[in-house]
Amino acid sequence: MLYDVQPGRMDDAVRAFQETFASFRPAGFTVLFAAADVAHHRLIWVHRYERGFDLGERFYLGKYPDLVHCLWAGTRYDAVAASADLPARPRASAPPPPPRTLAELADGPTVELKVYEVKQGHWVPFLEYWRRIVTLRRAAGFKVEFAVADIPGHRFVWGVSVDGDFTGQNETYLDGEDRRAANVISDHIGRFEIPKVVYLPVS
């Protein structure tokens, strides 16, 4: 889900998002990742339905007016997990904490979101090089938050985070010989976006 937030409503959208998913918590549904892209006025999240989930009970944005009234427009698309070894966040059994403001969340982990348009016919080599990059990122101390592929739409979205100085650690990583060798992934990508976003915790 990539939703444009109305001008001046980002704080309201962050609060409403947390309240929405504090109440919508059916078994078999998980929010894998959520973030506020403040620079581009967007709210972004990835959720998953487990096999066998009754899709008649799926999440419907229109049921949550406090959230939907903060949004301007958006894109919703179906995707598949790009890797089986990306761990799901454990589901908390305790009641969710009260919503936190955008300012309170700003000191959390830095997350770099990567939104790629994969060239027609390039999925196989793209995923081969992407998996090499995941190995390199992890070896350099980064965490892969999630990764999904919208194959019909030629979109690939993933998130990378690190505790501490993201910019400094990222510069060291990008200067490495192994990383330069893997940079041919760009041959398989058309358009791309790489915004830094504010991580939104969801219980």
N, C-alpha and C positions, 0 to 999 in steps of 0.2 A: 504494500500500500504506500503510495507517495501522494500526499495531499498538500495542496497549497493552502497556507493559512492566511486569513484575511489580514490586511494591514493593521498593525497595532494589537493583534489578538494572540500573539504567540504565548504570552504568559497564561492567558485564559485557556488556550488549546492544550498546553502542557498539564495544567490542573485537571481539565476535563478528561484528558486521555487517561490520567492515572485513576480518576474516579470511575471511569467507564470500565476499565479492566480490573478494578477492585470488585466490581459487582458482576461482571460477566466472567465466570470461572467454571464452565462446565467440564466434566471429566472428558478427557480426550482432546482438549483444546489447549494450546500453549502459545504464548507470545514468545517467540525466539529472540527477538531483538526489537528495540524501539529507540528512536532518537529524534531530537529537534535539530533541524538544519537551519539555524538562526539566520545565517547569511543569505539564504535563498527563501526564507519564510515558508519552510516546509516541515511537515510532520511525517515521519517515515517509520513504518513498522513491518515486521514479518511475523505472521502467525501460521500455525500448523494444525491440521486436523489429523488425528490418528486414524489408522485403518478401522473402518466400521463405525466411525462417527456418523450420527444421524444428521445429514446436511440440512434437514428441515429445521434444525436448531442452530444452524451456523450463525456467525456474527453478522448482524445487520446494523450498519451505521445509523440508519434512520430512526432506530429505537432510542438513540442517545442524543437528544436535541442540544444539550449543553456542549457536546463535542461538535456535532454537525454544523451548528450555527457559528462556529469559529473558523470553519473551512470555506474555501472559495471554490476549489475544483480539485480534481485528483485523478489518479490512475490506479486501477486495481487490476492485478494480473495474477494468473496461476503460474506456479513454478514448481520445479522439482529440486530436491536437495542435491547440491553438486558434489558432496562428499559424505560418505557414511560415517566418517570418524569425527565429525564435528559434534561435540557433546551438547545435549539439550540442557538448559538451565534447570536445576532441581526446583520442583514446585513446592512452595512454602505451605505448610499446613496451618500456620498461625494466621490470624486476621492481617490483612495488608496494613502497612503503616499509613499515616495520613499523607496526602499529596504534598510533594515538595515543590517549591517554586523553581523557576528556571535559574535564578541567581544561586539558589542553594545547590542545584545540580551541577553548576558550572565547574566546580572543583573535582568532579568525578573523573573517571578515566577518559583520556582523549581517544576518540574513535575517528578513523578516516574511512569514509564510505566510498566505495568504488562502484560506479555504475557504467558498465561497458555495453556498447553495441557490437556484437560479434558479427564479423563479415559472413555473408552467405557462403555456405559450404566449408566454413573454417572451424566448426565446433570441435572436431577431433584434435587438431593440433593446438587449438586454443586451450582446451582442458589439459592436454599433456603438459604444456608450459606452465599453466596456472598451478597445477599440482606441484611442479618443481618450486615455484615461487612460495607456495604454502610451506614447504619443507624449509626453505631458506628463511622465511619470516619467523617461523617458530624457533629455528636455531638461533636467531638474533634476539629472541626474547619477546616477540610479538604474539598476541593471541588473535586467532581468527574467530570472530564473533559468530558469523553465519556466512553461508554462501548458497545462493539459489540461481537456477537457470530457467529463464522463460524462453524455451526453445522456439516455439512458433514466432514469438516477438523478437527473437535474436538479441535478447537482453540477458546480461549476467550481472548480478549484484552481490557484493560481499563487503564485509566490514572487518577492519583490523584495528586493534587497540593495544595500548601499552600503559603500564603504570609508570608514572614519572615523566621525564622529558621526551615527549613524542618527537619533536622537531630534531633534537640532537641525535637521538637514537636512529631516527629515520635517515638522516644524512649519512651516518656511519654505514647503515645497511645499504643504502643506494650506491655508495662508493665502493662496495665490495666487488671483487673479481667475479665471484659466483653470481651475484645479482646482475652484473653487466652481461654475463653469458646468457642469462635467462631473459634478457630484455627483448628478445625476438617475439615475445608475446604481442608486442605492439603491432607486428605485421598482420595480426589476425583480428585487430580491433578497428572499428570505424570511429564513431564519436565516443566520447567518454566524459564523465564528471568525477571529480575526486574532492568532494567537500569534507571539511572537518565538522563533526556534529556533536551535540551534547547527548550523552547516553541517558536514556530514561529507564530506570529500573522498574520492572513489573514483577510482582510477587507471583 
